[in-house]
Amino acid sequence: MIVSTEGSEGTNVLGGQADGRAAIREVPDFMNTRPHPPGGIRHPNLTAFSIALATCTLFTCSVPAPAQTGPGYALLFNGANNYVAVNAQNVPIANSDYTIEAWIKANTMGNYGIVGWGNYGTTNQVNILSLRTNGLVNSWWGNDLVYTNTGLAGVWHHVAATYDGNWRKLYLDGAFVASNSPPANHNVTVRSNLTIGLVAASDYFNGTIDEVRIWSEALSQAQIRSNRFIRLTGTESGLNAYWRLDEGAGTSAGDSAGPWNPGTLVNNPLLVRS
């Protein structure tokens, strides 16, 4: 078995040498197979230092998988009528800094909402993270930031959008992929209509969503790269909302960052293992 471990400089691959010792070599990020979200099987803190715990034979090295903290679930949306409705009371409004992030696995490319809130139909009064037929978008209802990539369906991806009051940025699987400096007239006035798996009136997500997080600050690339594999405690500074979507049953989507943003499953999105 080959064990890949990701760090800030790329991916370490552990392979066996002829004498049974572990060898480490660097490979570029494009060769890395992206893992499941934190509820899945990949452990976020696996590094090359785990070699000390590895069991090596002539050609292979395997590292024991640490115990998970609980079952990993996600929500599967049908692209037609189901979503999560959130009575949000603690997500960024006005022209505040933000980070929006989630794990997604789209069945196909399309105009699919991941998460959004605001005064839909009014320019610069919305905050949306979504897929489109041509890629990944952070939209304010106008002034869109678009990363063009038509090959995002069929596998898990971590997606994130940030805004620091000047620059807006998009990240895919921890890699910085797009930015712009929009006019400073973003003014979101509504947050109680936040939805997951839907934006606007009809952009329903077709696929699976997990680990949705909203922050009141623009996270750095280093923070996004490291946090995306970690199940957070919910008490991290700047974390406004955190839907793990790990309930496993029922019609609620709890906010692990506090009681301010409870979610309700609408039209029965499916709870699936992630």
Accessible surface in RSA format (square Angstrom, percent):
REM  Atomic radii and reference values for relative SASA: ProtOr
REM  Chains: A
REM  Algorithm: Lee & Richards
REM  Probe-radius: 1.40
REM  Slices: 20
REM RES _ NUM      All-atoms   Total-Side   Main-Chain    Non-polar    All polar
REM                ABS   REL    ABS   REL    ABS   REL    ABS   REL    ABS   REL
RES MET A   1   129.63  67.1  92.66  61.3  36.97  88.0  70.91  60.3  58.72  77.8
RES ILE A   2   119.38  67.9  95.34  71.0  24.04  57.9  95.34  68.7  24.04  65.2
RES VAL A   3    11.71   7.7   8.59   7.8   3.12   7.5  11.71  10.2   0.00   0.0
RES SER A   4    36.44  30.8  29.92  39.9   6.52  15.0  15.11  32.2  21.33  29.9
RES THR A   5     2.23   1.6   2.04   2.1   0.19   0.5   1.44   1.9   0.79   1.2
RES GLU A   6    29.83  17.1   4.03   3.0  25.80  61.4   4.79   9.3  25.03  20.4
RES GLY A   7    36.38  44.9   0.00   N/A  36.38  44.9  35.58  97.6   0.80   1.8
RES SER A   8    93.94  79.4  64.19  85.7  29.75  68.5  42.25  90.0  51.70  72.4
RES GLU A   9   155.96  89.5 125.88  95.2  30.08  71.6  59.26 114.6  96.71  79.0
RES GLY A  10     8.13  10.0   0.00   N/A   8.13  10.0   3.96  10.9   4.17   9.3
RES THR A  11     1.00   0.7   1.00   1.0   0.00   0.0   1.00   1.3   0.00   0.0
RES ASN A  12    30.53  21.1  30.45  29.4   0.09   0.2   0.25   0.6  30.28  29.3
RES VAL A  13    14.44   9.5  13.81  12.5   0.63   1.5  13.81  12.0   0.63   1.7
RES LEU A  14     0.96   0.5   0.76   0.5   0.20   0.5   0.76   0.5   0.20   0.5
RES GLY A  15    26.55  32.7   0.00   N/A  26.55  32.7  25.47  69.9   1.08   2.4
RES GLY A  16    25.87  31.9   0.00   N/A  25.87  31.9   0.29   0.8  25.58  57.3
RES GLN A  17    61.79  34.6  56.47  41.3   5.33  12.7  24.69  52.6  37.10  28.1
RES ALA A  18    88.72  81.6  68.68 106.0  20.04  45.6  70.44  99.2  18.28  48.4
RES ASP A  19    90.75  63.6  53.08  52.8  37.68  89.1  50.08 117.9  40.68  40.6
RES GLY A  20    22.33  27.5   0.00   N/A  22.33  27.5  14.64  40.2   7.69  17.2
RES ARG A  21   145.98  61.3 140.17  71.5   5.80  13.8  69.13  94.5  76.84  46.6
RES ALA A  22    27.35  25.1   3.88   6.0  23.47  53.4   3.88   5.5  23.47  62.2
RES ALA A  23    32.19  29.6  28.24  43.6   3.95   9.0  32.19  45.3   0.00   0.0
RES ILE A  24    87.40  49.7  55.78  41.6  31.62  76.2  55.79  40.2  31.61  85.8
RES ARG A  25   140.95  59.2 134.64  68.6   6.31  15.0  66.45  90.8  74.50  45.1
RES GLU A  26   111.93  64.3  86.02  65.1  25.91  61.7  61.34 118.7  50.58  41.3
RES VAL A  27    14.50   9.5  10.59   9.6   3.91   9.4  12.90  11.2   1.59   4.3
RES PRO A  28    66.24  48.3  55.33  50.4  10.92  39.7  65.72  54.3   0.52   3.2
RES ASP A  29    48.40  33.9  42.04  41.8   6.36  15.0  20.22  47.6  28.19  28.1
RES PHE A  30   171.21  85.7 131.94  81.7  39.27 102.2 144.02  87.3  27.19  77.8
RES MET A  31   114.56  59.3  84.09  55.7  30.47  72.5  76.79  65.3  37.76  50.0
RES ASN A  32    15.98  11.0   0.29   0.3  15.70  37.8   3.40   8.2  12.58  12.2
RES THR A  33   115.21  81.9 102.35 103.8  12.87  30.7  75.02 100.8  40.20  60.8
RES ARG A  34    57.02  23.9  36.20  18.5  20.83  49.6  16.35  22.3  40.67  24.6
RES PRO A  35    14.24  10.4   3.80   3.5  10.44  38.0  14.24  11.8   0.00   0.0
RES HIS A  36    70.92  38.8  67.98  47.3   2.94   7.5  38.69  39.9  32.23  37.5
RES PRO A  37     0.15   0.1   0.00   0.0   0.15   0.5   0.01   0.0   0.14   0.9
RES PRO A  38     9.66   7.0   1.33   1.2   8.33  30.3   3.26   2.7   6.40  39.8
RES GLY A  39    10.17  12.5   0.00   N/A  10.17  12.5   1.02   2.8   9.15  20.5
RES GLY A  40     6.85   8.4   0.00   N/A   6.85   8.4   5.74  15.8   1.11   2.5
RES ILE A  41   140.70  80.1 127.30  94.8  13.41  32.3 130.27  93.8  10.44  28.3
RES ARG A  42    41.56  17.4  32.70  16.7   8.86  21.1  26.66  36.4  14.91   9.0
RES HIS A  43    47.29  25.8  43.23  30.0   4.06  10.4  22.56  23.3  24.72  28.8
RES PRO A  44    41.68  30.4  19.94  18.2  21.73  79.0  20.43  16.9  21.25 132.0
RES ASN A  45    94.49  65.2  78.03  75.4  16.47  39.6  25.92  62.4  68.57  66.3
RES LEU A  46    30.75  17.1  23.05  16.5   7.70  19.4  25.81  18.1   4.95  13.3
RES THR A  47    59.72  42.5  57.76  58.6   1.95   4.7  52.29  70.2   7.42  11.2
RES ALA A  48    19.62  18.0  16.81  25.9   2.81   6.4  17.05  24.0   2.57   6.8
RES PHE A  49   183.70  91.9 165.74 102.7  17.96  46.7 171.37 103.9  12.33  35.3
RES SER A  50    18.69  15.8  15.11  20.2   3.58   8.2   3.69   7.9  15.00  21.0
RES ILE A  51    53.45  30.4  47.43  35.3   6.03  14.5  47.43  34.2   6.03  16.4
RES ALA A  52    94.57  87.0  53.10  81.9  41.47  94.3  65.21  91.8  29.36  77.8
RES LEU A  53   132.14  73.6 117.81  84.3  14.33  36.0 122.82  86.3   9.32  25.1
RES ALA A  54    21.61  19.9   0.16   0.2  21.45  48.8   0.16   0.2  21.45  56.8
RES THR A  55    89.57  63.7  83.36  84.5   6.20  14.8  60.03  80.6  29.54  44.7
RES CYS A  56    51.15  38.7  20.84  23.2  30.31  71.2  11.24  28.5  39.91  43.0
RES THR A  57    80.84  57.5  71.03  72.0   9.82  23.4  73.41  98.6   7.43  11.2
RES LEU A  58    94.77  52.8  86.74  62.1   8.03  20.2  89.23  62.7   5.54  14.9
RES PHE A  59   146.91  73.5 130.53  80.9  16.37  42.6 130.63  79.2  16.28  46.6
RES THR A  60    51.10  36.3  50.08  50.8   1.02   2.4  37.89  50.9  13.20  20.0
RES CYS A  61     0.42   0.3   0.28   0.3   0.14   0.3   0.00   0.0   0.42   0.5
RES SER A  62    43.43  36.7  43.08  57.5   0.35   0.8  22.24  47.4  21.19  29.7
RES VAL A  63    19.32  12.7   5.67   5.1  13.65  32.9   5.90   5.1  13.42  36.4
RES PRO A  64    84.47  61.6  65.22  59.5  19.25  70.0  77.28  63.8   7.20  44.7
RES ALA A  65    85.15  78.3  52.80  81.5  32.35  73.6  56.43  79.5  28.72  76.1
RES PRO A  66    56.49  41.2  40.56  37.0  15.93  57.9  52.24  43.1   4.26  26.5
RES ALA A  67    99.29  91.3  64.50  99.5  34.79  79.1  75.25 106.0  24.05  63.7
RES GLN A  68    81.74  45.7  53.45  39.1  28.29  67.4  38.56  82.1  43.17  32.7
RES THR A  69   121.78  86.6  81.33  82.5  40.45  96.4  85.59 115.0  36.18  54.7
RES GLY A  70    24.85  30.6   0.00   N/A  24.85  30.6  21.49  59.0   3.36   7.5
RES PRO A  71    71.54  52.1  61.48  56.0  10.07  36.6  69.40  57.3   2.14  13.3
RES GLY A  72     5.96   7.4   0.00   N/A   5.96   7.4   0.40   1.1   5.57  12.5
RES TYR A  73    41.92  19.6  41.92  23.9   0.00   0.0  14.99  11.3  26.93  33.2
RES ALA A  74     0.00   0.0   0.00   0.0   0.00   0.0   0.00   0.0   0.00   0.0
RES LEU A  75     0.93   0.5   0.93   0.7   0.00   0.0   0.93   0.7   0.00   0.0
RES LEU A  76    51.78  28.8  50.07  35.8   1.72   4.3  50.07  35.2   1.72   4.6
RES PHE A  77     1.26   0.6   0.00   0.0   1.26   3.3   0.14   0.1   1.12   3.2
RES ASN A  78    79.10  54.5  52.03  50.3  27.06  65.2  37.66  90.6  41.43  40.0
RES GLY A  79    29.23  36.0   0.00   N/A  29.23  36.0   2.91   8.0  26.32  59.0
RES ALA A  80    66.31  61.0  46.41  71.6  19.91  45.3  51.90  73.1  14.42  38.2
RES ASN A  81    67.63  46.6  67.30  65.0   0.33   0.8  19.90  47.9  47.73  46.1
RES ASN A  82     6.14   4.2   6.14   5.9   0.00   0.0   0.00   0.0   6.14   5.9
RES TYR A  83    45.26  21.1  45.26  25.8   0.00   0.0   8.52   6.4  36.75  45.3
RES VAL A  84     0.00   0.0   0.00   0.0   0.00   0.0   0.00   0.0   0.00   0.0
RES ALA A  85    35.77  32.9  32.81  50.6   2.96   6.7  33.07  46.6   2.70   7.1
RES VAL A  86     3.50   2.3   0.00   0.0   3.50   8.4   1.11   1.0   2.39   6.5
RES ASN A  87    85.05  58.7  79.68  77.0   5.37  12.9  25.98  62.5  59.07  57.1
RES ALA A  88     2.46   2.3   0.00   0.0   2.46   5.6   0.00   0.0   2.46   6.5
RES GLN A  89    97.01  54.2  82.08  60.0  14.93  35.6  28.18  60.0  68.83  52.2
RES ASN A  90    50.16  34.6  49.99  48.3   0.17   0.4   6.55  15.8  43.60  42.1
RES VAL A  91     1.94   1.3   0.00   0.0   1.94   4.7   0.72   0.6   1.22   3.3
RES PRO A  92    12.31   9.0   2.60   2.4   9.71  35.3  10.75   8.9   1.56   9.7
RES ILE A  93    55.39  31.5  52.93  39.4   2.46   5.9  54.02  38.9   1.36   3.7
RES ALA A  94    44.20  40.6  42.98  66.3   1.23   2.8  43.04  60.6   1.16   3.1
RES ASN A  95    52.04  35.9  40.69  39.3  11.35  27.3  23.35  56.2  28.69  27.7
RES SER A  96    49.33  41.7  36.80  49.1  12.53  28.9  22.85  48.7  26.48  37.1
RES ASP A  97    52.77  37.0  49.35  49.1   3.42   8.1   6.77  15.9  46.00  45.9
RES TYR A  98     1.13   0.5   1.13   0.6   0.00   0.0   1.13   0.9   0.00   0.0
RES THR A  99     0.00   0.0   0.00   0.0   0.00   0.0   0.00   0.0   0.00   0.0
RES ILE A 100     0.00   0.0   0.00   0.0   0.00   0.0   0.00   0.0   0.00   0.0
RES GLU A 101     0.20   0.1   0.20   0.2   0.00   0.0   0.20   0.4   0.00   0.0
RES ALA A 102     0.00   0.0   0.00   0.0   0.00   0.0   0.00   0.0   0.00   0.0
RES TRP A 103     2.61   1.0   2.61   1.3   0.00   0.0   2.12   1.1   0.49   0.8
RES ILE A 104     1.09   0.6   1.09   0.8   0.00   0.0   1.09   0.8   0.00   0.0
RES LYS A 105    74.45  36.3  74.07  45.4   0.38   0.9  23.01  20.7  51.44  54.8
RES ALA A 106     0.45   0.4   0.00   0.0   0.45   1.0   0.00   0.0   0.45   1.2
RES ASN A 107    81.78  56.4  58.92  56.9  22.86  55.0  19.27  46.4  62.51  60.4
RES THR A 108    68.98  49.1  66.08  67.0   2.90   6.9  64.68  86.9   4.30   6.5
RES MET A 109    40.85  21.2  20.27  13.4  20.58  49.0  20.27  17.2  20.58  27.3
RES GLY A 110     6.60   8.1   0.00   N/A   6.60   8.1   6.60  18.1   0.00   0.0
RES ASN A 111    79.22  54.6  69.14  66.8  10.08  24.3  13.63  32.8  65.59  63.4
RES TYR A 112    31.08  14.5  30.70  17.5   0.38   1.0  17.13  12.9  13.95  17.2
RES GLY A 113     0.00   0.0   0.00   N/A   0.00   0.0   0.00   0.0   0.00   0.0
RES ILE A 114     0.00   0.0   0.00   0.0   0.00   0.0   0.00   0.0   0.00   0.0
RES VAL A 115     0.00   0.0   0.00   0.0   0.00   0.0   0.00   0.0   0.00   0.0
RES GLY A 116     0.00   0.0   0.00   N/A   0.00   0.0   0.00   0.0   0.00   0.0
RES TRP A 117     0.00   0.0   0.00   0.0   0.00   0.0   0.00   0.0   0.00   0.0
RES GLY A 118     1.08   1.3   0.00   N/A   1.08   1.3   0.00   0.0   1.08   2.4
RES ASN A 119    55.09  38.0  52.42  50.7   2.67   6.4   3.78   9.1  51.31  49.6
RES TYR A 120    58.83  27.5  35.15  20.0  23.68  61.6  35.38  26.6  23.45  28.9
RES GLY A 121    53.70  66.2   0.00   N/A  53.70  66.2  23.15  63.5  30.55  68.4
RES THR A 122    51.96  37.0  48.76  49.4   3.20   7.6  32.72  43.9  19.25  29.1
RES THR A 123    81.65  58.1  69.60  70.6  12.06  28.7  37.97  51.0  43.68  66.0
RES ASN A 124    12.65   8.7  12.65  12.2   0.00   0.0   3.07   7.4   9.58   9.3
RES GLN A 125    39.80  22.3  39.80  29.1   0.00   0.0   1.78   3.8  38.02  28.8
RES VAL A 126     0.00   0.0   0.00   0.0   0.00   0.0   0.00   0.0   0.00   0.0
RES ASN A 127     1.87   1.3   1.87   1.8   0.00   0.0   0.00   0.0   1.87   1.8
RES ILE A 128     7.98   4.5   7.98   5.9   0.00   0.0   7.98   5.7   0.00   0.0
RES LEU A 129     0.00   0.0   0.00   0.0   0.00   0.0   0.00   0.0   0.00   0.0
RES SER A 130     6.74   5.7   6.74   9.0   0.00   0.0   1.86   4.0   4.87   6.8
RES LEU A 131     0.69   0.4   0.00   0.0   0.69   1.7   0.00   0.0   0.69   1.9
RES ARG A 132    74.01  31.1  74.01  37.7   0.00   0.0  17.27  23.6  56.73  34.4
RES THR A 133    81.38  57.9  74.52  75.5   6.86  16.3  49.16  66.0  32.21  48.7
RES ASN A 134    60.13  41.5  59.79  57.8   0.34   0.8  23.48  56.5  36.65  35.4
RES GLY A 135     0.00   0.0   0.00   N/A   0.00   0.0   0.00   0.0   0.00   0.0
RES LEU A 136     0.00   0.0   0.00   0.0   0.00   0.0   0.00   0.0   0.00   0.0
RES VAL A 137     0.00   0.0   0.00   0.0   0.00   0.0   0.00   0.0   0.00   0.0
RES ASN A 138     0.00   0.0   0.00   0.0   0.00   0.0   0.00   0.0   0.00   0.0
RES SER A 139     4.36   3.7   4.36   5.8   0.00   0.0   0.97   2.1   3.39   4.8
RES TRP A 140     0.00   0.0   0.00   0.0   0.00   0.0   0.00   0.0   0.00   0.0
RES TRP A 141    89.57  35.9  86.50  41.9   3.08   7.2  71.76  38.3  17.82  28.9
RES GLY A 142    33.23  41.0   0.00   N/A  33.23  41.0  26.03  71.4   7.21  16.1
RES ASN A 143    55.81  38.5  33.28  32.2  22.53  54.3  10.65  25.6  45.16  43.6
RES ASP A 144    49.39  34.6  25.59  25.5  23.80  56.3   9.57  22.5  39.82  39.7
RES LEU A 145     8.57   4.8   7.85   5.6   0.72   1.8   8.57   6.0   0.00   0.0
RES VAL A 146    53.02  34.9  32.25  29.2  20.77  50.0  32.25  28.0  20.77  56.3
RES TYR A 147    46.28  21.6  44.90  25.5   1.38   3.6  24.33  18.3  21.95  27.1
RES THR A 148    96.54  68.7  76.32  77.4  20.22  48.2  54.70  73.5  41.83  63.2
RES ASN A 149    42.16  29.1  35.37  34.2   6.79  16.3   9.41  22.7  32.74  31.6
RES THR A 150    93.06  66.2  76.65  77.7  16.41  39.1  42.48  57.1  50.59  76.5
RES GLY A 151    57.97  71.5   0.00   N/A  57.97  71.5  33.77  92.7  24.20  54.2
RES LEU A 152     2.99   1.7   2.01   1.4   0.98   2.5   2.01   1.4   0.98   2.6
RES ALA A 153    33.50  30.8  15.29  23.6  18.21  41.4  15.33  21.6  18.17  48.1
RES GLY A 154    43.46  53.6   0.00   N/A  43.46  53.6  27.72  76.1  15.73  35.2
RES VAL A 155    82.20  54.1  79.95  72.4   2.25   5.4  82.11  71.3   0.09   0.2
RES TRP A 156    20.21   8.1  16.54   8.0   3.67   8.6  11.78   6.3   8.43  13.7
RES HIS A 157    19.97  10.9  19.97  13.9   0.00   0.0  19.45  20.1   0.51   0.6
RES HIS A 158     3.07   1.7   3.07   2.1   0.00   0.0   1.00   1.0   2.07   2.4
RES VAL A 159     0.33   0.2   0.33   0.3   0.00   0.0   0.33   0.3   0.00   0.0
RES ALA A 160     0.00   0.0   0.00   0.0   0.00   0.0   0.00   0.0   0.00   0.0
RES ALA A 161     0.00   0.0   0.00   0.0   0.00   0.0   0.00   0.0   0.00   0.0
RES THR A 162     3.58   2.5   3.58   3.6   0.00   0.0   0.00   0.0   3.58   5.4
RES TYR A 163     0.62   0.3   0.56   0.3   0.06   0.2   0.12   0.1   0.51   0.6
RES ASP A 164    64.55  45.2  49.23  49.0  15.32  36.2  18.44  43.4  46.10  46.0
RES GLY A 165    23.42  28.9   0.00   N/A  23.42  28.9  13.51  37.1   9.91  22.2
RES ASN A 166    97.91  67.5  94.26  91.1   3.65   8.8  14.49  34.9  83.42  80.6
RES TRP A 167   123.01  49.4 121.38  58.8   1.62   3.8  95.29  50.8  27.72  45.0
RES ARG A 168     0.07   0.0   0.07   0.0   0.00   0.0   0.00   0.0   0.07   0.0
RES LYS A 169    70.07  34.2  70.07  43.0   0.00   0.0  16.46  14.8  53.61  57.1
RES LEU A 170     0.00   0.0   0.00   0.0   0.00   0.0   0.00   0.0   0.00   0.0
RES TYR A 171     7.35   3.4   7.33   4.2   0.02   0.1   0.11   0.1   7.25   8.9
RES LEU A 172    18.90  10.5  16.69  11.9   2.21   5.6  16.69  11.7   2.21   5.9
RES ASP A 173     8.68   6.1   8.37   8.3   0.31   0.7   2.12   5.0   6.56   6.5
RES GLY A 174     0.03   0.0   0.00   N/A   0.03   0.0   0.00   0.0   0.03   0.1
RES ALA A 175    39.72  36.5  38.87  60.0   0.85   1.9  39.72  55.9   0.00   0.0
RES PHE A 176    97.91  49.0  76.21  47.2  21.70  56.5  76.21  46.2  21.70  62.1
RES VAL A 177    40.20  26.5  13.13  11.9  27.07  65.2  19.83  17.2  20.37  55.2
RES ALA A 178    16.82  15.5   8.45  13.0   8.37  19.0  16.82  23.7   0.00   0.0
RES SER A 179    44.74  37.8  19.79  26.4  24.95  57.5   0.56   1.2  44.17  61.9
RES ASN A 180    42.05  29.0  37.53  36.3   4.52  10.9  27.23  65.5  14.82  14.3
RES SER A 181    67.35  56.9  37.00  49.4  30.35  69.9  15.43  32.9  51.92  72.7
RES PRO A 182    14.82  10.8   0.80   0.7  14.03  51.0   5.62   4.6   9.20  57.2
RES PRO A 183    75.36  54.9  62.69  57.1  12.68  46.1  74.91  61.8   0.45   2.8
RES ALA A 184    79.27  72.9  46.68  72.0  32.59  74.1  47.59  67.0  31.68  83.9
RES ASN A 185    81.78  56.4  67.36  65.1  14.42  34.7  39.55  95.2  42.23  40.8
RES HIS A 186     5.81   3.2   2.55   1.8   3.26   8.3   2.45   2.5   3.35   3.9
RES ASN A 187    71.54  49.3  71.53  69.1   0.01   0.0  18.56  44.7  52.98  51.2
RES VAL A 188     3.32   2.2   1.55   1.4   1.77   4.3   1.55   1.3   1.77   4.8
RES THR A 189    76.13  54.1  46.15  46.8  29.98  71.5  45.40  61.0  30.73  46.5
RES VAL A 190    53.05  34.9  49.56  44.9   3.48   8.4  53.05  46.1   0.00   0.0
RES ARG A 191    79.30  33.3  76.95  39.2   2.35   5.6   8.97  12.3  70.33  42.6
RES SER A 192    66.03  55.8  53.57  71.5  12.46  28.7  27.05  57.6  38.99  54.6
RES ASN A 193    56.70  39.1  44.17  42.7  12.53  30.2  38.67  93.1  18.03  17.4
RES LEU A 194     0.71   0.4   0.00   0.0   0.71   1.8   0.00   0.0   0.71   1.9
RES THR A 195    17.30  12.3  17.30  17.5   0.00   0.0  15.27  20.5   2.03   3.1
RES ILE A 196     0.00   0.0   0.00   0.0   0.00   0.0   0.00   0.0   0.00   0.0
RES GLY A 197     0.00   0.0   0.00   N/A   0.00   0.0   0.00   0.0   0.00   0.0
RES LEU A 198    13.43   7.5  13.43   9.6   0.00   0.0  13.43   9.4   0.00   0.0
RES VAL A 199     3.96   2.6   3.81   3.4   0.16   0.4   3.96   3.4   0.00   0.0
RES ALA A 200    31.57  29.0  16.13  24.9  15.44  35.1  19.25  27.1  12.32  32.6
RES ALA A 201    89.31  82.1  64.80 100.0  24.51  55.8  73.48 103.5  15.83  41.9
RES SER A 202    81.03  68.5  66.02  88.1  15.01  34.6  35.56  75.7  45.48  63.7
RES ASP A 203    47.09  33.0  45.97  45.8   1.12   2.6   1.74   4.1  45.35  45.2
RES TYR A 204    42.62  19.9  39.62  22.5   3.00   7.8  12.89   9.7  29.73  36.6
RES PHE A 205     0.00   0.0   0.00   0.0   0.00   0.0   0.00   0.0   0.00   0.0
RES ASN A 206    34.09  23.5  34.09  32.9   0.00   0.0   0.62   1.5  33.47  32.4
RES GLY A 207     0.00   0.0   0.00   N/A   0.00   0.0   0.00   0.0   0.00   0.0
RES THR A 208    12.86   9.1  12.86  13.0   0.00   0.0   2.06   2.8  10.80  16.3
RES ILE A 209     0.00   0.0   0.00   0.0   0.00   0.0   0.00   0.0   0.00   0.0
RES ASP A 210     0.65   0.5   0.65   0.6   0.00   0.0   0.00   0.0   0.65   0.7
RES GLU A 211     3.29   1.9   1.78   1.3   1.51   3.6   0.52   1.0   2.77   2.3
RES VAL A 212     0.00   0.0   0.00   0.0   0.00   0.0   0.00   0.0   0.00   0.0
RES ARG A 213     2.51   1.1   2.51   1.3   0.00   0.0   2.04   2.8   0.47   0.3
RES ILE A 214     0.00   0.0   0.00   0.0   0.00   0.0   0.00   0.0   0.00   0.0
RES TRP A 215     7.73   3.1   7.73   3.7   0.00   0.0   7.73   4.1   0.00   0.0
RES SER A 216    50.91  43.0  35.96  48.0  14.95  34.4  21.16  45.1  29.75  41.7
RES GLU A 217    63.62  36.5  63.56  48.1   0.06   0.1  23.18  44.8  40.44  33.0
RES ALA A 218    34.67  31.9  11.29  17.4  23.38  53.2  11.29  15.9  23.38  61.9
RES LEU A 219     6.31   3.5   1.84   1.3   4.47  11.2   1.84   1.3   4.47  12.0
RES SER A 220    55.56  46.9  45.30  60.5  10.25  23.6  49.79 106.0   5.76   8.1
RES GLN A 221    68.95  38.6  64.71  47.3   4.25  10.1  17.18  36.6  51.77  39.3
RES ALA A 222    71.36  65.6  60.91  94.0  10.45  23.8  65.12  91.7   6.24  16.5
RES GLN A 223    75.89  42.4  73.22  53.5   2.67   6.4  25.71  54.7  50.18  38.1
RES ILE A 224     0.00   0.0   0.00   0.0   0.00   0.0   0.00   0.0   0.00   0.0
RES ARG A 225    35.81  15.0  32.76  16.7   3.05   7.3  18.15  24.8  17.66  10.7
RES SER A 226    59.68  50.4  48.34  64.5  11.34  26.1  45.97  97.9  13.70  19.2
RES ASN A 227    25.35  17.5  25.35  24.5   0.00   0.0   0.02   0.0  25.33  24.5
RES ARG A 228     2.90   1.2   2.52   1.3   0.38   0.9   0.38   0.5   2.52   1.5
RES PHE A 229    17.28   8.6  15.80   9.8   1.49   3.9  16.74  10.1   0.54   1.6
RES ILE A 230    52.87  30.1  52.87  39.4   0.00   0.0  52.87  38.1   0.00   0.0
RES ARG A 231    57.17  24.0  38.69  19.7  18.48  44.0  23.84  32.6  33.33  20.2
RES LEU A 232     8.14   4.5   5.98   4.3   2.16   5.4   7.08   5.0   1.06   2.9
RES THR A 233    95.95  68.2  73.40  74.4  22.55  53.7  76.68 103.0  19.27  29.1
RES GLY A 234     6.11   7.5   0.00   N/A   6.11   7.5   0.72   2.0   5.39  12.1
RES THR A 235   122.69  87.3  91.55  92.8  31.14  74.2  79.38 106.6  43.31  65.5
RES GLU A 236    53.82  30.9  40.60  30.7  13.22  31.5  38.87  75.2  14.95  12.2
RES SER A 237   100.27  84.7  78.26 104.4  22.01  50.7  54.15 115.3  46.12  64.6
RES GLY A 238    20.05  24.7   0.00   N/A  20.05  24.7   9.47  26.0  10.58  23.7
RES LEU A 239    14.80   8.2   0.00   0.0  14.80  37.2   0.00   0.0  14.80  39.8
RES ASN A 240    19.29  13.3  19.12  18.5   0.17   0.4   0.00   0.0  19.29  18.6
RES ALA A 241     0.00   0.0   0.00   0.0   0.00   0.0   0.00   0.0   0.00   0.0
RES TYR A 242     0.00   0.0   0.00   0.0   0.00   0.0   0.00   0.0   0.00   0.0
RES TRP A 243     0.00   0.0   0.00   0.0   0.00   0.0   0.00   0.0   0.00   0.0
RES ARG A 244    61.76  25.9  61.36  31.3   0.40   0.9   9.85  13.5  51.91  31.5
RES LEU A 245     1.55   0.9   0.59   0.4   0.95   2.4   1.00   0.7   0.55   1.5
RES ASP A 246    30.48  21.4  18.20  18.1  12.28  29.0  16.95  39.9  13.53  13.5
RES GLU A 247    77.29  44.4  43.42  32.8  33.87  80.6  35.97  69.6  41.32  33.7
RES GLY A 248    24.31  30.0   0.00   N/A  24.31  30.0   4.70  12.9  19.61  43.9
RES ALA A 249    72.81  66.9  60.09  92.7  12.72  28.9  63.42  89.3   9.39  24.9
RES GLY A 250    54.59  67.3   0.00   N/A  54.59  67.3  36.05  98.9  18.53  41.5
RES THR A 251    82.38  58.6  78.75  79.8   3.63   8.6  50.20  67.4  32.18  48.6
RES SER A 252    70.06  59.2  67.05  89.5   3.01   6.9  30.71  65.4  39.35  55.1
RES ALA A 253     0.92   0.8   0.43   0.7   0.49   1.1   0.75   1.1   0.17   0.4
RES GLY A 254    34.75  42.8   0.00   N/A  34.75  42.8  32.45  89.0   2.30   5.1
RES ASP A 255    17.76  12.4   0.90   0.9  16.86  39.9   1.36   3.2  16.41  16.4
RES SER A 256    44.02  37.2  17.42  23.2  26.60  61.3  15.45  32.9  28.57  40.0
RES ALA A 257    14.69  13.5   0.15   0.2  14.54  33.1   1.37   1.9  13.32  35.3
RES GLY A 258    21.11  26.0   0.00   N/A  21.11  26.0  18.00  49.4   3.11   7.0
RES PRO A 259   107.58  78.4  80.47  73.4  27.11  98.5  93.14  76.9  14.44  89.8
RES TRP A 260   115.16  46.2 114.68  55.5   0.48   1.1  90.00  48.0  25.16  40.8
RES ASN A 261     0.00   0.0   0.00   0.0   0.00   0.0   0.00   0.0   0.00   0.0
RES PRO A 262    66.55  48.5  61.86  56.4   4.69  17.1  63.38  52.3   3.18  19.8
RES GLY A 263     4.05   5.0   0.00   N/A   4.05   5.0   0.06   0.2   3.99   8.9
RES THR A 264    75.16  53.5  75.16  76.2   0.00   0.0  42.45  57.0  32.71  49.4
RES LEU A 265    18.04  10.0   6.91   4.9  11.13  28.0   6.91   4.9  11.13  29.9
RES VAL A 266    38.35  25.2  35.37  32.0   2.98   7.2  38.35  33.3   0.00   0.0
RES ASN A 267    78.82  54.4  56.92  55.0  21.90  52.7   9.01  21.7  69.81  67.5
RES ASN A 268   115.00  79.3 105.59 102.0   9.41  22.7  28.07  67.6  86.93  84.0
RES PRO A 269     6.65   4.8   0.00   0.0   6.65  24.2   0.00   0.0   6.65  41.3
RES LEU A 270   106.53  59.3 105.35  75.4   1.18   3.0 106.53  74.8   0.00   0.0
RES LEU A 271    50.37  28.1  22.93  16.4  27.45  69.0  22.93  16.1  27.45  73.9
RES VAL A 272    42.62  28.0  38.04  34.4   4.58  11.0  42.62  37.0   0.00   0.0
RES ARG A 273   162.75  68.3 138.86  70.8  23.90  56.9  65.83  90.0  96.92  58.7
RES SER A 274    17.63  14.9   0.00   0.0  17.63  40.6  16.50  35.1   1.13   1.6
END  Absolute sums over single chains surface
CHAIN  1 A    11730.9       9013.7       2717.2       6789.7       4941.1
END  Absolute sums over all chains
TOTAL         11730.9       9013.7       2717.2       6789.7       4941.1
